[in-house]
Amino acid sequence: MDDCIIIGGGPAGLTAAIYLARYHLSIRLFDSGDSRAAMIPRTHNHAGYPGGIEGPELVRLMHEQAKSFGVSRENRVVSAIEPDGENFIVRTANHSFPARTVLLATGVVNLRPKTLDDTLHDEALLRGLLRYCPVCDGYEVTDKRVGVIGTSDHGMKEALFLRAYTADVTLIAPDSEHDLDAACLAKLDEAGIARVDGPCDEYRIEGERFVVETATGPLSFDSVYPALGSTIRSDLAIAAGAEAAESGSLKVDSHMRTSVPGLFAAGDVVLGLDQISNAMGQAGVAATTIRNLLNERTPIRR
């Protein structure tokens, strides 16, 4: 039986793996290979990298560091987490693994514009023409022409956030006319944010601009932010009995414990700020709490 099974191989899961391995605990790291961090062209918010660092390179370095302490990444997709007394059974397609504790670090998946081709999406993302995280890279669009695909309260908030970086922000409805109440309209007008009805489709790259076809014709931007929400990958924990917010984000206490004893969560799957630094900090807290919990059950000795 493993001391802990970590589900997710992004910054949160890898940080926890490093901590737990250095606590001399037996762990498994299950990683399906689709960490959102690996899609980041370059992050500049991560302290210690003055020129920024590419997401795939950061994940690679963290894998290398974890491996140096004996952590082995296993490419498995988990289908269920089942409480078993004070322990757990973690199930995959063909195997079952017993564990004393489980840490869920499965993150979220950004929702993309419906008709955006995958190849075009990836090229635009790599070139910074398409962006998903204004907290991460709003600085990079300072004083540039920015489009936000979204509507209602969520779209309004993202457009207003980006207004702190540039005066040229346009909010584009994804499907048809905008769904904005009087309060939203007043805030957008006060900030000088333009509004265009959808549907938006027929995306393309022209030179250094990303072009979006709208109900009123094509619009060209230096960068476009889809503000369409995300899918929080918390189903495994919820099925195991963990409490979640209405959005699907897992509720945890200050030690990253879910409502199920022995089941922990860290990173973007947790309610809070979706940032690499935050995910890593949460993972360190979770790993240390796991170590202390296991020590209470059976003293850890060399």
N, C-alpha and C positions, 0 to 999 in steps of 0.2 A: 504494500500500500504506500502510495506517495504521500509526502507531507502536504504538498500542494500541487494542484493542476492549474496552470495558467492558460486561459483561453483568449488568444489574441496576441499577435506578434508586432504590434506597433510600439511607440515610445513608452506607453504605460506598461504593457506586458513585458517588454524587454527590461525596463528599469526594475520591475518587481523581480524578474528572473535573476538579475544581477545581485540584488539585495539578498534574496532567499538563498541563492547558491553560496554567497559569502557568509550566510548564517549556518552553513553546513547542513542544509535541509535537502531532502530528496524531492525533486520537482520534475514536472513535465511541462513543456511549452507547446501547445497546439496552435498552429498558425495556418490559416487558409491562404495566406499570401496576398491579401488585398487590403493592406493597411492604407488608410487615407493619407497618412504621412508620406508614403512612398510616391504619392501623386503630386507632391509639392515641388514646383520647379526650383525654387530657392526660398528658404526662409531667412529673414533678417531679424526676427524677434528672439531667436535662440541665442542667449548670452554665450560668449566665448568664441564666436565666429565673426570677426569684424566685417568680412566680406560676404557674410551669409553662407549657408550650406544647402546643397540640394537635398531634397527629402529622401530620395533613394540612397544617397551616400550616408546620410545620418542613420538611417535604418541599418545599412550594411555595417557601419562602425559599431552600432549597438549590438548587433548580432555577433560580431567578432569579439567584442568585450565579454558578452555573456558566455560565448563558447570557451573563452580562456579560463572560465571558472567551472567548466564542465557541463554547461547547459546545452542540451541537444534540442534543436527545433524539429518538431514532427509536423509534417504537412497533413493535417487531419481536419475534417469538418465535424464539429460536435453536434449531435442531434438531440441530446437531452442531458440535464443535470438532475439527478434524483437523490434527495436526502435519504440517508440510510443510517438511522440512529443519529449519532453525533458526527458521522462521516458522510461521504457521498459516493455515488456511482456516476461516472461520466461516460456517456455512451457515444460512440461514433458508428459509422455504417456497419462495421464488422467486428467491433471490439467493445469491451466494457473495462473501465479502469477505476479501481477504488482509490479514493483520496481522503485524507483527513480534512482538508480545506480546499476551496476552489476560489480562484480570483478571475472574475470576468473583466476582460479589457478589450471588448469587441468593437467599440467605437460606433460611428454612424456612417451612413452613406448619403452624400448630397444628392438631392433630386435634380435631374438635368432637364433642360427644355425638351419637350416631347419629340420634336422632329429633328433634333440636332444629331447629325451623323457622328458615329464614334470616332472615325479618323479625323474629321474636322474638329471635333471637340478636343481631342488629345493634342492636336497641333496648336490650336488656339490657347489651350491651357499652358503648354510648354512655352509659348511666346508671350505670355502675360496679357493676351487679348481677351481671355476669359478667366475670371477669378471668382472664388467662392467665399473668401474670408476677409472682409474689410478690416477686422481687428488685426489680422496677420499682415496684410499688404496694402492697406489704405494709403500708407505713406508713398507707395510707388505710383499712385495715380494723382499725386498732388498737382493741381492746376491743369489736369487733363480733362478731356471730354469723356464722360462716364455714363453708361446706360445701366439701369437696374431693371431686370425682368421680374415683375411681381406686382402684387396689388394688395388691397386691404391693409390691415394694421401691420402685418409682417413686412410687406413691401415698403410701406411708408417709413417704418423705422430704419430699414437698411438704407433707403435713400437719404434720410436725414442724417444718419451716421456718416455717410460718405460726403455729405455737404460740408463737413468740417475739413475736408481735404481739397475740395474743388467747388467752384461756383457753377460749373457746367454739369448738372446732373439731370437725367431724364428718366422718369419712371414709366415703364412700358407694361401694359397689361398682357399677361401671357396668352389668354384665350379669346376674350371678346372685350366688352367695355369694362372699364375699371369698376371695382367694387370698393368704393371709398365713401365713408360717411362724412358728415359735415365737419366733424372735428379733424379728421384726416386731411380733408381738403384745405381747411384753414391753416394747418401746420405746413403743408406743402407749399401753399401760396405764400405764406410768410417767409419761407426759406428760399423762395424763387426757384422751386424745382418744377420743371416742365413735366407734363403728363401726356401720354399717347396711348390710345386704345389699341388692343390687339385685334385679331390674333397676330402673333409674331412667329415667323417661320422663314424658310429659305435663307438660312444663315450662310455667310461666306466671308472669306478673308480677301481684302483688297489692299495690297501693299502692307502697310503697318496698321491697318484699321480692320475692325470687325463690323460687318454690315448685317443689320437685322431688317427684314421686311416687316412692315407694320400695316395697319389699316389705312394709314395716310401716306404710305410709300416707304422707300428704304431710308434707314438712318445709319450713320457711320460713327463708330466710337473708338477711342483709344483702348478702352477696356469695358467689358460688360460683366456685371455681376448677376447671376441667377439668384433671386431671393425666393426660392420655391420650397424652402424647408428641407428636411432630411428624414431619413428612416433611421431610427435609433435601434441598434441591434441588441435589444434587451429581452427578446422573447424567451431565451433559455432561462434567465433568472426569474422572469415573471411566471413561467410555467412551473418553476420550482417553489413558488410561493413568495417571491420578493415583491415588496411594494414599489410602485412606480408612480411618477407624476402623470398627469393627463397626456403630456407629450410623449410618454413612453420612457423618459429618462429615469434611471433608477435612483431611488432615495437611499442615501447612506448617512451614517452619523459622522462625527468628526474623525473617527478612526477608520472610515471607509467600509464599515460593516453594513450590509444590507439587513433587512428585517428577518432574514433566515440565518440562524447561528452558523458560523463557519463559512458562509458565502460572502465574499467581498467583491467590490467593484471599483474600478479606477479608470480615469480617462474620459473620453467624450461620451461614453454610455451613461455616465453619471450626470445628474442635474447640476449645471454650473457652466463655467467658462471653458469653451472648447479650444484649448491651447496646449501645445506640446509641453511647455514648462509646467503648466498646471497638472497635466496628466502624469508627468514624471514625479512631481511632488506628491500627488495622491498615491502613486505606486509605492513610493518610499514609505509613506505612512501605513499603507495597507500591508506591505511586506513585514514591517516591524511589528504590527499588531498581530499578524499571523504567527510570527515567531514567538511572541509572548503568550499567545493563546495555546500553542502547542507545548510550550514550556510549562504552563500551568497544568496541562494534562499529564505530561511526563517530563520531568526535568531534563533539559538538554545538557549532556555532559560529553566531554571528549575522553 
